[in-house]
Amino acid sequence: MIVRIITVHVKPEHIEAFEAETVRNHEGSVAEPGVLRFDVLRDGDQRGRYLLYEVYRDQAAVEAHKETVHYERWKDAVADMMAKPRESTTCEVVAPADPDRW
Amino acid sequence: MIVRIITVHVKPEHIEAFEAETVRNHEGSVAEPGVLRFDVLRDGDQRGRYLLYEVYRDQAAVEAHKETVHYERWKDAVADMMAKPRESTTCEVVAPADPDRW
């Protein structure tokens, strides 16, 4: 598995629209066969900061996600909502090691 | 749900022991009724950096976790393995909103 954690800072006036677009992206993403999780989180202490927790079965699934209509739509829709460019961290899984436990 | 993301920087000579202790903590934690996820991740770009992705049903589950034997053991075992104090971020869940999808 490959885990990608994306951090997004959203302009205050776009928070509601950002959440709606990102929930839509979540719904499309979790329907992809290679996506094990696609959690959308709101930082409890820092308003406007969001985390996406994306878990993929393998690198092919990461690439496939970027070709989907829901990802393209999300990327375009939220581009101007961000206060600064989004950041990502890519992680390997230590536990749970079994893909069936994701 | 409440999501806590813990970032840990481990001294190079303790990486193997840290992973072993943290997998043990993972196994105990996912057996707790209020713990929905307890993922252990290794940063792919920054050796020695680890993330714990902890998802709790509610605040009571967060408190209950801190009372467990496996957490106490982990906290004591890894204290001297860290290169600096661990950091945590607490998040609210935007999606999936249904606890059964965690």
N, CA and C atoms of all chains as a GROMACS GRO file, in nm:
protein
  612
    1MET      N    1   0.083  -0.121   0.000
    1MET     CA    2   0.000   0.000   0.000
    1MET      C    3   0.087   0.126   0.000
    2ILE      N    4   0.031   0.231  -0.053
    2ILE     CA    5   0.097   0.362  -0.053
    2ILE      C    6  -0.002   0.461   0.010
    3VAL      N    7   0.047   0.537   0.108
    3VAL     CA    8  -0.039   0.637   0.172
    3VAL      C    9   0.009   0.775   0.132
    4ARG      N   10  -0.082   0.857   0.087
    4ARG     CA   11  -0.050   0.996   0.058
    4ARG      C   12  -0.133   1.085   0.150
    5ILE      N   13  -0.065   1.178   0.217
    5ILE     CA   14  -0.135   1.272   0.304
    5ILE      C   15  -0.118   1.411   0.242
    6ILE      N   16  -0.230   1.470   0.205
    6ILE     CA   17  -0.229   1.600   0.137
    6ILE      C   18  -0.278   1.705   0.236
    7THR      N   19  -0.204   1.812   0.249
    7THR     CA   20  -0.244   1.923   0.336
    7THR      C   21  -0.286   2.041   0.250
    8VAL      N   22  -0.404   2.094   0.280
    8VAL     CA   23  -0.459   2.204   0.201
    8VAL      C   24  -0.496   2.317   0.296
    9HIS      N   25  -0.461   2.437   0.258
    9HIS     CA   26  -0.504   2.556   0.332
    9HIS      C   27  -0.605   2.631   0.245
   10VAL      N   28  -0.728   2.645   0.297
   10VAL     CA   29  -0.838   2.700   0.218
   10VAL      C   30  -0.868   2.843   0.265
   11LYS      N   31  -0.892   2.930   0.167
   11LYS     CA   32  -0.930   3.068   0.200
   11LYS      C   33  -1.065   3.066   0.274
   12PRO      N   34  -1.080   3.151   0.375
   12PRO     CA   35  -1.201   3.147   0.459
   12PRO      C   36  -1.332   3.153   0.380
   13GLU      N   37  -1.334   3.232   0.275
   13GLU     CA   38  -1.459   3.250   0.200
   13GLU      C   39  -1.494   3.127   0.114
   14HIS      N   40  -1.403   3.031   0.104
   14HIS     CA   41  -1.428   2.915   0.017
   14HIS      C   42  -1.443   2.785   0.095
   15ILE      N   43  -1.448   2.794   0.227
   15ILE     CA   44  -1.449   2.672   0.307
   15ILE      C   45  -1.568   2.582   0.275
   16GLU      N   46  -1.686   2.639   0.268
   16GLU     CA   47  -1.805   2.558   0.242
   16GLU      C   48  -1.797   2.490   0.105
   17ALA      N   49  -1.759   2.568   0.004
   17ALA     CA   50  -1.748   2.511  -0.132
   17ALA      C   51  -1.638   2.406  -0.139
   18PHE      N   52  -1.528   2.431  -0.071
   18PHE     CA   53  -1.418   2.333  -0.071
   18PHE      C   54  -1.464   2.201  -0.010
   19GLU      N   55  -1.534   2.208   0.101
   19GLU     CA   56  -1.580   2.084   0.164
   19GLU      C   57  -1.674   2.008   0.070
   20ALA      N   58  -1.764   2.079   0.004
   20ALA     CA   59  -1.860   2.013  -0.086
   20ALA      C   60  -1.786   1.946  -0.202
   21GLU      N   61  -1.692   2.016  -0.262
   21GLU     CA   62  -1.616   1.958  -0.374
   21GLU      C   63  -1.532   1.838  -0.329
   22THR      N   64  -1.480   1.847  -0.208
   22THR     CA   65  -1.390   1.742  -0.161
   22THR      C   66  -1.469   1.618  -0.120
   23VAL      N   67  -1.589   1.637  -0.067
   23VAL     CA   68  -1.675   1.521  -0.038
   23VAL      C   69  -1.712   1.451  -0.170
   24ARG      N   70  -1.738   1.530  -0.274
   24ARG     CA   71  -1.768   1.471  -0.404
   24ARG      C   72  -1.648   1.390  -0.456
   25ASN      N   73  -1.530   1.445  -0.441
   25ASN     CA   74  -1.407   1.374  -0.481
   25ASN      C   75  -1.390   1.247  -0.398
   26HIS      N   76  -1.416   1.257  -0.268
   26HIS     CA   77  -1.412   1.139  -0.179
   26HIS      C   78  -1.502   1.028  -0.232
   27GLU      N   79  -1.626   1.063  -0.265
   27GLU     CA   80  -1.721   0.960  -0.308
   27GLU      C   81  -1.675   0.890  -0.436
   28GLY      N   82  -1.624   0.967  -0.531
   28GLY     CA   83  -1.571   0.906  -0.653
   28GLY      C   84  -1.449   0.821  -0.625
   29SER      N   85  -1.364   0.871  -0.538
   29SER     CA   86  -1.236   0.804  -0.514
   29SER      C   87  -1.254   0.669  -0.444
   30VAL      N   88  -1.341   0.664  -0.343
   30VAL     CA   89  -1.357   0.537  -0.271
   30VAL      C   90  -1.422   0.430  -0.358
   31ALA      N   91  -1.482   0.471  -0.470
   31ALA     CA   92  -1.538   0.374  -0.564
   31ALA      C   93  -1.432   0.317  -0.659
   32GLU      N   94  -1.314   0.374  -0.660
   32GLU     CA   95  -1.206   0.321  -0.744
   32GLU      C   96  -1.156   0.188  -0.684
   33PRO      N   97  -1.129   0.088  -0.769
   33PRO     CA   98  -1.086  -0.041  -0.713
   33PRO      C   99  -0.953  -0.036  -0.638
   34GLY      N  100  -0.865   0.055  -0.675
   34GLY     CA  101  -0.733   0.061  -0.612
   34GLY      C  102  -0.722   0.155  -0.495
   35VAL      N  103  -0.834   0.218  -0.458
   35VAL     CA  104  -0.833   0.313  -0.345
   35VAL      C  105  -0.890   0.243  -0.222
   36LEU      N  106  -0.809   0.234  -0.116
   36LEU     CA  107  -0.851   0.165   0.006
   36LEU      C  108  -0.914   0.261   0.105
   37ARG      N  109  -0.866   0.386   0.109
   37ARG     CA  110  -0.927   0.489   0.192
   37ARG      C  111  -0.908   0.623   0.123
   38PHE      N  112  -0.998   0.715   0.156
   38PHE     CA  113  -0.985   0.851   0.104
   38PHE      C  114  -1.057   0.940   0.205
   39ASP      N  115  -0.993   0.960   0.320
   39ASP     CA  116  -1.056   1.032   0.431
   39ASP      C  117  -1.032   1.182   0.417
   40VAL      N  118  -1.134   1.257   0.449
   40VAL     CA  119  -1.127   1.404   0.443
   40VAL      C  120  -1.140   1.457   0.585
   41LEU      N  121  -1.038   1.530   0.632
   41LEU     CA  122  -1.032   1.574   0.771
   41LEU      C  123  -1.017   1.725   0.780
   42ARG      N  124  -1.081   1.781   0.881
   42ARG     CA  125  -1.075   1.924   0.910
   42ARG      C  126  -0.991   1.943   1.035
   43ASP      N  127  -0.884   2.019   1.025
   43ASP     CA  128  -0.800   2.046   1.142
   43ASP      C  129  -0.884   2.113   1.250
   44GLY      N  130  -0.878   2.057   1.371
   44GLY     CA  131  -0.961   2.109   1.479
   44GLY      C  132  -0.910   2.239   1.539
   45ASP      N  133  -0.785   2.271   1.515
   45ASP     CA  134  -0.725   2.389   1.578
   45ASP      C  135  -0.698   2.503   1.481
   46GLN      N  136  -0.690   2.470   1.354
   46GLN     CA  137  -0.647   2.569   1.256
   46GLN      C  138  -0.752   2.578   1.145
   47ARG      N  139  -0.841   2.674   1.158
   47ARG     CA  140  -0.952   2.686   1.062
   47ARG      C  141  -0.898   2.704   0.920
   48GLY      N  142  -0.957   2.629   0.826
   48GLY     CA  143  -0.915   2.638   0.686
   48GLY      C  144  -0.810   2.536   0.649
   49ARG      N  145  -0.758   2.464   0.747
   49ARG     CA  146  -0.658   2.361   0.716
   49ARG      C  147  -0.728   2.225   0.707
   50TYR      N  148  -0.705   2.155   0.597
   50TYR     CA  149  -0.766   2.024   0.572
   50TYR      C  150  -0.658   1.923   0.538
   51LEU      N  151  -0.687   1.798   0.573
   51LEU     CA  152  -0.598   1.687   0.537
   51LEU      C  153  -0.677   1.584   0.458
   52LEU      N  154  -0.617   1.535   0.351
   52LEU     CA  155  -0.672   1.420   0.280
   52LEU      C  156  -0.580   1.302   0.310
   53TYR      N  157  -0.642   1.192   0.352
   53TYR     CA  158  -0.566   1.071   0.385
   53TYR      C  159  -0.602   0.967   0.281
   54GLU      N  160  -0.512   0.950   0.184
   54GLU     CA  161  -0.542   0.868   0.067
   54GLU      C  162  -0.458   0.741   0.071
   55VAL      N  163  -0.523   0.626   0.068
   55VAL     CA  164  -0.452   0.498   0.074
   55VAL      C  165  -0.479   0.421  -0.055
   56TYR      N  166  -0.370   0.386  -0.123
   56TYR     CA  167  -0.379   0.317  -0.252
   56TYR      C  168  -0.318   0.178  -0.240
   57ARG      N  169  -0.374   0.088  -0.320
   57ARG     CA  170  -0.325  -0.050  -0.318
   57ARG      C  171  -0.180  -0.056  -0.370
   58ASP      N  172  -0.148   0.023  -0.471
   58ASP     CA  173  -0.013   0.022  -0.530
   58ASP      C  174   0.006   0.149  -0.613
   59GLN      N  175   0.124   0.160  -0.677
   59GLN     CA  176   0.155   0.281  -0.753
   59GLN      C  177   0.062   0.296  -0.874
   60ALA      N  178   0.022   0.185  -0.933
   60ALA     CA  179  -0.070   0.192  -1.047
   60ALA      C  180  -0.202   0.257  -1.006
   61ALA      N  181  -0.246   0.231  -0.884
   61ALA     CA  182  -0.370   0.290  -0.835
   61ALA      C  183  -0.354   0.442  -0.814
   62VAL      N  184  -0.234   0.482  -0.770
   62VAL     CA  185  -0.207   0.627  -0.756
   62VAL      C  186  -0.220   0.694  -0.892
   63GLU      N  187  -0.161   0.633  -0.993
   63GLU     CA  188  -0.165   0.691  -1.128
   63GLU      C  189  -0.308   0.689  -1.184
   64ALA      N  190  -0.379   0.580  -1.161
   64ALA     CA  191  -0.516   0.569  -1.212
   64ALA      C  192  -0.605   0.677  -1.152
   65HIS      N  193  -0.584   0.706  -1.024
   65HIS     CA  194  -0.665   0.810  -0.958
   65HIS      C  195  -0.652   0.944  -1.030
   66LYS      N  196  -0.530   0.975  -1.072
   66LYS     CA  197  -0.505   1.106  -1.135
   66LYS      C  198  -0.568   1.118  -1.273
   67GLU      N  199  -0.613   1.004  -1.327
   67GLU     CA  200  -0.678   1.006  -1.459
   67GLU      C  201  -0.831   1.012  -1.448
   68THR      N  202  -0.884   1.013  -1.327
   68THR     CA  203  -1.030   1.006  -1.314
   68THR      C  204  -1.095   1.143  -1.334
   69VAL      N  205  -1.220   1.138  -1.373
   69VAL     CA  206  -1.297   1.261  -1.393
   69VAL      C  207  -1.317   1.333  -1.260
   70HIS      N  208  -1.343   1.260  -1.152
   70HIS     CA  209  -1.368   1.328  -1.023
   70HIS      C  210  -1.242   1.398  -0.972
   71TYR      N  211  -1.126   1.338  -0.996
   71TYR     CA  212  -1.003   1.407  -0.953
   71TYR      C  213  -0.980   1.532  -1.036
   72GLU      N  214  -0.996   1.523  -1.168
   72GLU     CA  215  -0.976   1.640  -1.255
   72GLU      C  216  -1.070   1.753  -1.216
   73ARG      N  217  -1.196   1.716  -1.191
   73ARG     CA  218  -1.294   1.817  -1.152
   73ARG      C  219  -1.252   1.884  -1.021
   74TRP      N  220  -1.214   1.802  -0.923
   74TRP     CA  221  -1.176   1.856  -0.792
   74TRP      C  222  -1.056   1.950  -0.806
   75LYS      N  223  -0.955   1.905  -0.878
   75LYS     CA  224  -0.831   1.983  -0.893
   75LYS      C  225  -0.863   2.121  -0.952
   76ASP      N  226  -0.947   2.123  -1.054
   76ASP     CA  227  -0.980   2.251  -1.116
   76ASP      C  228  -1.069   2.335  -1.025
   77ALA      N  229  -1.165   2.270  -0.959
   77ALA     CA  230  -1.262   2.344  -0.878
   77ALA      C  231  -1.196   2.411  -0.758
   78VAL      N  232  -1.099   2.344  -0.696
   78VAL     CA  233  -1.043   2.397  -0.571
   78VAL      C  234  -0.918   2.482  -0.592
   79ALA      N  235  -0.867   2.486  -0.715
   79ALA     CA  236  -0.739   2.555  -0.739
   79ALA      C  237  -0.740   2.697  -0.682
   80ASP      N  238  -0.844   2.770  -0.708
   80ASP     CA  239  -0.848   2.910  -0.662
   80ASP      C  240  -0.900   2.925  -0.519
   81MET      N  241  -0.937   2.815  -0.458
   81MET     CA  242  -0.986   2.821  -0.318
   81MET      C  243  -0.871   2.813  -0.217
   82MET      N  244  -0.754   2.776  -0.266
   82MET     CA  245  -0.642   2.750  -0.174
   82MET      C  246  -0.566   2.878  -0.143
   83ALA      N  247  -0.527   2.890  -0.017
   83ALA     CA  248  -0.449   3.007   0.025
   83ALA      C  249  -0.303   2.992  -0.015
   84LYS      N  250  -0.260   2.867  -0.035
   84LYS     CA  251  -0.123   2.842  -0.083
   84LYS      C  252  -0.121   2.703  -0.146
   85PRO      N  253  -0.015   2.670  -0.221
   85PRO     CA  254  -0.014   2.538  -0.287
   85PRO      C  255  -0.026   2.424  -0.185
   86ARG      N  256  -0.093   2.319  -0.224
   86ARG     CA  257  -0.108   2.206  -0.133
   86ARG      C  258   0.024   2.130  -0.121
   87GLU      N  259   0.040   2.062  -0.006
   87GLU     CA  260   0.163   1.985   0.020
   87GLU      C  261   0.126   1.839   0.035
   88SER      N  262   0.218   1.752  -0.002
   88SER     CA  263   0.189   1.609   0.015
   88SER      C  264   0.308   1.535   0.075
   89THR      N  265   0.274   1.432   0.152
   89THR     CA  266   0.372   1.340   0.210
   89THR      C  267   0.335   1.200   0.164
   90THR      N  268   0.433   1.124   0.119
   90THR     CA  269   0.408   0.986   0.077
   90THR      C  270   0.470   0.891   0.179
   91CYS      N  271   0.390   0.796   0.224
   91CYS     CA  272   0.435   0.704   0.330
   91CYS      C  273   0.421   0.559   0.288
   92GLU      N  274   0.505   0.477   0.348
   92GLU     CA  275   0.493   0.332   0.339
   92GLU      C  276   0.415   0.285   0.463
   93VAL      N  277   0.354   0.168   0.452
   93VAL     CA  278   0.273   0.117   0.562
   93VAL      C  279   0.356   0.023   0.649
   94VAL      N  280   0.356   0.048   0.779
   94VAL     CA  281   0.415  -0.047   0.874
   94VAL      C  282   0.305  -0.140   0.928
   95ALA      N  283   0.191  -0.082   0.964
   95ALA     CA  284   0.078  -0.162   1.014
   95ALA      C  285  -0.054  -0.087   0.990
   96PRO      N  286  -0.161  -0.157   0.953
   96PRO     CA  287  -0.168  -0.302   0.935
   96PRO      C  288  -0.108  -0.343   0.800
   97ALA      N  289  -0.028  -0.448   0.802
   97ALA     CA  290   0.041  -0.492   0.681
   97ALA      C  291  -0.052  -0.566   0.584
   98ASP      N  292  -0.163  -0.617   0.634
   98ASP     CA  293  -0.257  -0.693   0.552
   98ASP      C  294  -0.353  -0.598   0.479
   99PRO      N  295  -0.353  -0.601   0.344
   99PRO     CA  296  -0.443  -0.510   0.269
   99PRO      C  297  -0.591  -0.529   0.306
  100ASP      N  298  -0.628  -0.647   0.354
  100ASP     CA  299  -0.768  -0.670   0.391
  100ASP      C  300  -0.806  -0.596   0.518
  101ARG      N  301  -0.709  -0.543   0.590
  101ARG     CA  302  -0.742  -0.470   0.712
  101ARG      C  303  -0.748  -0.319   0.688
  102TRP      N  304  -0.756  -0.281   0.560
  102TRP     CA  305  -0.770  -0.140   0.526
  102TRP      C  306  -0.911  -0.111   0.477
  103MET      N  307  -1.651   1.105   1.516
  103MET     CA  308  -1.516   1.049   1.522
  103MET      C  309  -1.413   1.159   1.548
  104ILE      N  310  -1.304   1.120   1.606
  104ILE     CA  311  -1.193   1.212   1.631
  104ILE      C  312  -1.068   1.146   1.573
  105VAL      N  313  -0.994   1.220   1.492
  105VAL     CA  314  -0.871   1.168   1.433
  105VAL      C  315  -0.753   1.240   1.495
  106ARG      N  316  -0.656   1.162   1.540
  106ARG     CA  317  -0.532   1.219   1.591
  106ARG      C  318  -0.417   1.169   1.503
  107ILE      N  319  -0.337   1.262   1.455
  107ILE     CA  320  -0.220   1.227   1.375
  107ILE      C  321  -0.097   1.265   1.455
  108ILE      N  322  -0.018   1.164   1.488
  108ILE     CA  323   0.100   1.184   1.570
  108ILE      C  324   0.224   1.172   1.481
  109THR      N  325   0.312   1.267   1.492
  109THR     CA  326   0.437   1.263   1.415
  109THR      C  327   0.552   1.237   1.511
  110VAL      N  328   0.633   1.137   1.477
  110VAL     CA  329   0.744   1.096   1.563
  110VAL      C  330   0.873   1.096   1.480
  111HIS      N  331   0.978   1.151   1.537
  111HIS     CA  332   1.112   1.143   1.474
  111HIS      C  333   1.197   1.050   1.559
  112VAL      N  334   1.242   0.942   1.497
  112VAL     CA  335   1.311   0.836   1.570
  112VAL      C  336   1.462   0.843   1.540
  113LYS      N  337   1.541   0.825   1.645
  113LYS     CA  338   1.686   0.822   1.626
  113LYS      C  339   1.723   0.700   1.539
  114PRO      N  340   1.819   0.717   1.448
  114PRO     CA  341   1.852   0.609   1.353
  114PRO      C  342   1.878   0.474   1.418
  115GLU      N  343   1.945   0.474   1.532
  115GLU     CA  344   1.983   0.347   1.594
  115GLU      C  345   1.864   0.276   1.660
  116HIS      N  346   1.748   0.345   1.668
  116HIS     CA  347   1.633   0.284   1.736
  116HIS      C  348   1.518   0.251   1.640
  117ILE      N  349   1.541   0.266   1.511
  117ILE     CA  350   1.431   0.250   1.416
  117ILE      C  351   1.367   0.111   1.424
  118GLU      N  352   1.449   0.008   1.427
  118GLU     CA  353   1.395  -0.128   1.428
  118GLU      C  354   1.313  -0.153   1.556
  119ALA      N  355   1.368  -0.112   1.669
  119ALA     CA  356   1.297  -0.132   1.797
  119ALA      C  357   1.171  -0.048   1.802
  120PHE      N  358   1.177   0.073   1.749
  120PHE     CA  359   1.057   0.159   1.748
  120PHE      C  360   0.945   0.094   1.667
  121GLU      N  361   0.980   0.042   1.551
  121GLU     CA  362   0.876  -0.021   1.468
  121GLU      C  363   0.814  -0.140   1.540
  122ALA      N  364   0.897  -0.219   1.605
  122ALA     CA  365   0.846  -0.337   1.676
  122ALA      C  366   0.752  -0.296   1.789
  123GLU      N  367   0.792  -0.197   1.868
  123GLU     CA  368   0.708  -0.150   1.979
  123GLU      C  369   0.577  -0.089   1.927
  124THR      N  370   0.586  -0.020   1.814
  124THR     CA  371   0.469   0.050   1.763
  124THR      C  372   0.370  -0.047   1.698
  125VAL      N  373   0.422  -0.152   1.636
  125VAL     CA  374   0.332  -0.256   1.584
  125VAL      C  375   0.259  -0.324   1.700
  126ARG      N  376   0.330  -0.345   1.810
  126ARG     CA  377   0.267  -0.404   1.929
  126ARG      C  378   0.156  -0.312   1.982
  127ASN      N  379   0.184  -0.183   1.986
  127ASN     CA  380   0.083  -0.085   2.030
  127ASN      C  381  -0.036  -0.084   1.932
  128HIS      N  382  -0.006  -0.092   1.805
  128HIS     CA  383  -0.112  -0.100   1.701
  128HIS      C  384  -0.205  -0.218   1.729
  129GLU      N  385  -0.146  -0.336   1.755
  129GLU     CA  386  -0.229  -0.455   1.774
  129GLU      C  387  -0.320  -0.442   1.895
  130GLY      N  388  -0.266  -0.388   2.003
  130GLY     CA  389  -0.350  -0.366   2.120
  130GLY      C  390  -0.458  -0.262   2.095
  131SER      N  391  -0.421  -0.158   2.025
  131SER     CA  392  -0.512  -0.045   2.006
  131SER      C  393  -0.631  -0.082   1.918
  132VAL      N  394  -0.605  -0.155   1.809
  132VAL     CA  395  -0.718  -0.187   1.720
  132VAL      C  396  -0.815  -0.285   1.786
  133ALA      N  397  -0.774  -0.346   1.895
  133ALA     CA  398  -0.865  -0.434   1.968
  133ALA      C  399  -0.954  -0.355   2.066
  134GLU      N  400  -0.924  -0.229   2.088
  134GLU     CA  401  -1.010  -0.146   2.175
  134GLU      C  402  -1.142  -0.117   2.103
  135PRO      N  403  -1.254  -0.124   2.175
  135PRO     CA  404  -1.384  -0.104   2.107
  135PRO      C  405  -1.400   0.037   2.049
  136GLY      N  406  -1.335   0.136   2.106
  136GLY     CA  407  -1.354   0.273   2.059
  136GLY      C  408  -1.252   0.318   1.955
  137VAL      N  409  -1.164   0.228   1.917
  137VAL     CA  410  -1.060   0.263   1.818
  137VAL      C  411  -1.102   0.210   1.681
  138LEU      N  412  -1.118   0.300   1.585
  138LEU     CA  413  -1.162   0.260   1.451
  138LEU      C  414  -1.045   0.233   1.358
  139ARG      N  415  -0.936   0.305   1.376
  139ARG     CA  416  -0.814   0.279   1.302
  139ARG      C  417  -0.695   0.317   1.388
  140PHE      N  418  -0.582   0.252   1.359
  140PHE     CA  419  -0.458   0.287   1.429
  140PHE      C  420  -0.344   0.249   1.334
  141ASP      N  421  -0.329   0.330   1.229
  141ASP     CA  422  -0.233   0.300   1.122
  141ASP      C  423  -0.095   0.352   1.159
  142VAL      N  424   0.004   0.273   1.127
  142VAL     CA  425   0.144   0.312   1.152
  142VAL      C  426   0.213   0.328   1.016
  143LEU      N  427   0.266   0.447   0.992
  143LEU     CA  428   0.322   0.481   0.861
  143LEU      C  429   0.465   0.528   0.874
  144ARG      N  430   0.545   0.492   0.774
  144ARG     CA  431   0.686   0.531   0.765
  144ARG      C  432   0.698   0.634   0.653
  145ASP      N  433   0.747   0.752   0.684
  145ASP     CA  434   0.766   0.854   0.581
  145ASP      C  435   0.859   0.801   0.473
  146GLY      N  436   0.817   0.809   0.347
  146GLY     CA  437   0.895   0.754   0.238
  146GLY      C  438   1.017   0.838   0.202
  147ASP      N  439   1.017   0.962   0.242
  147ASP     CA  440   1.125   1.054   0.200
  147ASP      C  441   1.219   1.091   0.314
  148GLN      N  442   1.172   1.074   0.437
  148GLN     CA  443   1.248   1.126   0.551
  148GLN      C  444   1.270   1.011   0.650
  149ARG      N  445   1.386   0.947   0.642
  149ARG     CA  446   1.412   0.830   0.725
  149ARG      C  447   1.404   0.867   0.873
  150GLY      N  448   1.334   0.784   0.950
  150GLY     CA  449   1.318   0.808   1.092
  150GLY      C  450   1.192   0.884   1.128
  151ARG      N  451   1.120   0.932   1.026
  151ARG     CA  452   0.994   1.003   1.054
  151ARG      C  453   0.878   0.904   1.039
  152TYR      N  454   0.794   0.900   1.141
  152TYR     CA  455   0.679   0.809   1.142
  152TYR      C  456   0.552   0.887   1.173
  153LEU      N  457   0.440   0.838   1.120
  153LEU     CA  458   0.310   0.896   1.151
  153LEU      C  459   0.220   0.787   1.207
  154LEU      N  460   0.147   0.821   1.312
  154LEU     CA  461   0.041   0.734   1.361
  154LEU      C  462  -0.092   0.801   1.326
  155TYR      N  463  -0.179   0.725   1.264
  155TYR     CA  464  -0.311   0.777   1.222
  155TYR      C  465  -0.415   0.707   1.308
  156GLU      N  466  -0.460   0.777   1.411
  156GLU     CA  467  -0.545   0.716   1.514
  156GLU      C  468  -0.687   0.771   1.502
  157VAL      N  469  -0.784   0.683   1.483
  157VAL     CA  470  -0.922   0.726   1.468
  157VAL      C  471  -1.005   0.668   1.582
  158TYR      N  472  -1.070   0.757   1.658
  158TYR     CA  473  -1.148   0.717   1.775
  158TYR      C  474  -1.296   0.748   1.751
  159ARG      N  475  -1.378   0.665   1.812
  159ARG     CA  476  -1.522   0.683   1.799
  159ARG      C  477  -1.566   0.815   1.864
  160ASP      N  478  -1.506   0.849   1.977
  160ASP     CA  479  -1.545   0.972   2.049
  160ASP      C  480  -1.436   1.007   2.150
  161GLN      N  481  -1.457   1.115   2.224
  161GLN     CA  482  -1.355   1.161   2.319
  161GLN      C  483  -1.332   1.060   2.431
  162ALA      N  484  -1.437   0.989   2.470
  162ALA     CA  485  -1.421   0.886   2.574
  162ALA      C  486  -1.323   0.778   2.528
  163ALA      N  487  -1.327   0.747   2.400
  163ALA     CA  488  -1.236   0.645   2.346
  163ALA      C  489  -1.092   0.696   2.345
  164VAL      N  490  -1.074   0.825   2.322
  164VAL     CA  491  -0.940   0.884   2.328
  164VAL      C  492  -0.884   0.868   2.470
  165GLU      N  493  -0.968   0.899   2.568
  165GLU     CA  494  -0.925   0.889   2.709
  165GLU      C  495  -0.899   0.744   2.748
  166ALA      N  496  -0.988   0.655   2.704
  166ALA     CA  497  -0.973   0.513   2.739
  166ALA      C  498  -0.842   0.457   2.684
  167HIS      N  499  -0.805   0.501   2.564
  167HIS     CA  500  -0.679   0.452   2.504
  167HIS      C  501  -0.561   0.485   2.593
  168LYS      N  502  -0.563   0.604   2.651
  168LYS     CA  503  -0.449   0.648   2.732
  168LYS      C  504  -0.436   0.571   2.864
  169GLU      N  505  -0.539   0.496   2.898
  169GLU     CA  506  -0.538   0.416   3.020
  169GLU      C  507  -0.496   0.271   2.995
  170THR      N  508  -0.471   0.236   2.872
  170THR     CA  509  -0.443   0.095   2.843
  170THR      C  510  -0.298   0.059   2.874
  171VAL      N  511  -0.278  -0.070   2.898
  171VAL     CA  512  -0.144  -0.121   2.926
  171VAL      C  513  -0.055  -0.108   2.802
  172HIS      N  514  -0.112  -0.134   2.683
  172HIS     CA  515  -0.027  -0.127   2.562
  172HIS      C  516   0.019   0.015   2.534
  173TYR      N  517  -0.067   0.113   2.562
  173TYR     CA  518  -0.024   0.252   2.542
  173TYR      C  519   0.084   0.290   2.642
  174GLU      N  520   0.065   0.255   2.768
  174GLU     CA  521   0.164   0.287   2.872
  174GLU      C  522   0.299   0.225   2.838
  175ARG      N  523   0.293   0.099   2.795
  175ARG     CA  524   0.417   0.030   2.759
  175ARG      C  525   0.487   0.101   2.644
  176TRP      N  526   0.409   0.134   2.540
  176TRP     CA  527   0.466   0.200   2.421
  176TRP      C  528   0.529   0.333   2.459
  177LYS      N  529   0.454   0.414   2.536
  177LYS     CA  530   0.501   0.548   2.574
  177LYS      C  531   0.636   0.538   2.646
  178ASP      N  532   0.646   0.444   2.739
  178ASP     CA  533   0.771   0.429   2.814
  178ASP      C  534   0.882   0.374   2.726
  179ALA      N  535   0.846   0.275   2.642
  179ALA     CA  536   0.949   0.208   2.561
  179ALA      C  537   1.011   0.301   2.459
  180VAL      N  538   0.930   0.390   2.400
  180VAL     CA  539   0.982   0.471   2.289
  180VAL      C  540   1.035   0.607   2.334
  181ALA      N  541   1.014   0.642   2.460
  181ALA     CA  542   1.050   0.777   2.506
  181ALA      C  543   1.193   0.814   2.469
  182ASP      N  544   1.286   0.724   2.492
  182ASP     CA  545   1.427   0.756   2.465
  182ASP      C  546   1.469   0.727   2.321
  183MET      N  547   1.375   0.677   2.242
  183MET     CA  548   1.407   0.649   2.101
  183MET      C  549   1.384   0.770   2.012
  184MET      N  550   1.317   0.871   2.065
  184MET     CA  551   1.277   0.985   1.983
  184MET      C  552   1.386   1.091   1.979
  185ALA      N  553   1.403   1.148   1.859
  185ALA     CA  554   1.503   1.253   1.840
  185ALA      C  555   1.452   1.386   1.894
  186LYS      N  556   1.320   1.400   1.903
  186LYS     CA  557   1.259   1.521   1.961
  186LYS      C  558   1.117   1.485   2.004
  187PRO      N  559   1.051   1.571   2.084
  187PRO     CA  560   0.917   1.536   2.132
  187PRO      C  561   0.821   1.513   2.016
  188ARG      N  562   0.729   1.420   2.033
  188ARG     CA  563   0.633   1.393   1.927
  188ARG      C  564   0.530   1.507   1.920
  189GLU      N  565   0.474   1.523   1.799
  189GLU     CA  566   0.375   1.628   1.776
  189GLU      C  567   0.242   1.563   1.739
  190SER      N  568   0.132   1.631   1.774
  190SER     CA  569   0.002   1.574   1.736
  190SER      C  570  -0.090   1.681   1.680
  191THR      N  571  -0.174   1.638   1.587
  191THR     CA  572  -0.279   1.721   1.529
  191THR      C  573  -0.410   1.649   1.553
  192THR      N  574  -0.512   1.722   1.598
  192THR     CA  575  -0.643   1.662   1.618
  192THR      C  576  -0.738   1.716   1.512
  193CYS      N  577  -0.809   1.624   1.447
  193CYS     CA  578  -0.896   1.662   1.336
  193CYS      C  579  -1.039   1.612   1.357
  194GLU      N  580  -1.132   1.684   1.296
  194GLU     CA  581  -1.270   1.640   1.282
  194GLU      C  582  -1.284   1.571   1.147
  195VAL      N  583  -1.385   1.485   1.137
  195VAL     CA  584  -1.405   1.411   1.013
  195VAL      C  585  -1.507   1.483   0.925
  196VAL      N  586  -1.469   1.505   0.799
  196VAL     CA  587  -1.563   1.555   0.699
  196VAL      C  588  -1.623   1.435   0.623
  197ALA      N  589  -1.537   1.341   0.583
  197ALA     CA  590  -1.584   1.222   0.511
  197ALA      C  591  -1.484   1.109   0.531
  198PRO      N  592  -1.531   0.984   0.545
  198PRO     CA  593  -1.672   0.944   0.545
  198PRO      C  594  -1.739   0.977   0.679
  199ALA      N  595  -1.860   1.030   0.672
  199ALA     CA  596  -1.930   1.073   0.792
  199ALA      C  597  -1.992   0.954   0.868
  200ASP      N  598  -2.008   0.842   0.800
  200ASP     CA  599  -2.072   0.724   0.860
  200ASP      C  600  -1.966   0.642   0.937
  201PRO      N  601  -1.982   0.623   1.070
  201PRO     CA  602  -1.883   0.545   1.146
  201PRO      C  603  -1.864   0.403   1.091
  202ASP      N  604  -1.964   0.348   1.025
  202ASP     CA  605  -1.951   0.213   0.972
  202ASP      C  606  -1.858   0.207   0.851
  203ARG      N  607  -1.820   0.322   0.798
  203ARG     CA  608  -1.728   0.321   0.683
  203ARG      C  609  -1.585   0.346   0.728
  204TRP      N  610  -1.560   0.329   0.857
  204TRP     CA  611  -1.422   0.343   0.908
  204TRP      C  612  -1.367   0.207   0.946
   0.00000   0.00000   0.00000
